Amino acid sequence: MGEWWQDGVIYQVYPRSFADSDGDGVGDLAGILARLDHLTALGVDALWLSPIQPSPMADFGYDVSDYCGVDPLFGTLADLDRLVAACHARGLRLVLDLVPNHSSDRHPWFLDSRRGRDSPRRDWYLWRDPAPDGGLPNNWLSHFGGPAWTLDPGSGQYYLHSFLPQQPDLNWRNPAVVAAMHDILRFWLDRGVDGFRVDVIWLLIKDALFRDNPPDPDAPADARPFARQLALHTADQPETHAAIAGLRRVLDVYPERMMVGEIYLPVDRLVRYYGGNAAAPGLDECHLPFNFQLLLCAWDADVIAAVIRDYEAALPPGAWPNWVLGNHDRPRVASRVGAMQARVAAMLLLTLRGTPTLYYGDELGLEDVAVPPERAQDPAGLREPGRGLGRDAVRTPMPWDASAGAGFTAGEPWLPLNPDHATRNVAGQDADPHSMLALHRRLLALRRATPALVQGAIGDVAAEDGVLRYSRSHAGGRVEVLLNFTATGRSVAVGAGTILAATAGRDGSVAGSVRLSAHEGLVVAL
Ligand code: NOJ
């Protein structure tokens, strides 16, 4: 048995889109509370909520104006306390999103900082004089397009924002900021929250000299300007590791708490966020630095075999792996790989070694929803139209049943429902043993009951002719996973064993070889 964040499965909820209890079209905490049965029946272990703190919602909660509250749109602190208690009563853990890199421009800290060059909080954010020619302080760009600097006419200085101008970056080199953030952690930990998913943790610290980022020589000429720069001075700075270790020390005062960091980096740099270094190998940073490779790599058996082998080989001693198939920022897995192959993807996610994170709706095979331009909401898409950067398509409401509001809301949903919500919904799939939901429940139950799938070593990772295979072995037994990534049948060799799970609902035993149908996956106990 490992820690809960090792043996368990994390389920991400985008609170605006899960369940609306008051008919305003936006999901809320009371809605989530009323739907906990779904998580219990599904068989996940922890619930991660995207931000619920007070926010002007310029980036739907990723612009926090009070780190120690709950936005009225979502409910009250008392609702959050009730949710924590209800989760714990069911053996579920609750993980909050923490957004420490930037606040809202309406946060009292920023209002104060902006008052003038002499404000005591001036140095809580990153202010710079214009360049000698009066222009921008340097060439840094916002992830959401345009310069990362906005001029404050009052003081004649620019402030830095890695995202929207409404999301000024905090100065993590200022000990007062660090201390304030540690207090915020304690505030939530004292309320019983089990951990944090930390937003853009690899961006926390910026170059002390504010040097220009160099161009990326490998970027395609038609890439957006942001992608044509190397984030040499704006991401993954060496000092970030000490900042994260500081957060971890606060967490470690409390028993059984967990920190998972959002980090988009190549594997060799990603695994450094477990902490320690060659001289001091302690794992003193993120319990789990999110491993997004399955979101980003080509969907191909050979590619994924290499991804698994390289990731496993790169993990520092004692580090626990993790895998992600979907989140609120990236296209949904069913749209990326297709409805049939999404079943194989689910089997992959839930049988790899390490903690899986499952994105709400993916257990139904929900696809990206085409949101008409007049209903577009996401600022990332609205700032650079036509580039497909909007994330609305992956944030549409959870379809619970076949009713007009899909059981999500009695009002007008803030984003359109999936057009197939009358057939693709929880109630409908609940009744269908062949549904994507039923497959997820079976895989999660199997995982829970099979020590080899939770704690077992992974080995024999190989791909041949479009079939990915690997074994999971443990003192209690050995299983073999066979996944057909292709749209045609494949015969593969396999020892004698019993089928424990199948994407296409077969059972029985195998011996010597097995014929996988198109897009079929099997878990076999040898
Ligand atoms: C990463 C979050 O996942 C994304 O949704 C958000 O827009 C940015 N960080 C900025 O906080």
Residues whose N, C-alpha, C, O or C-beta is under 5 A from the ligand:
A	BS01	NOJ	D59 Y62 F163 D199 V200 D329
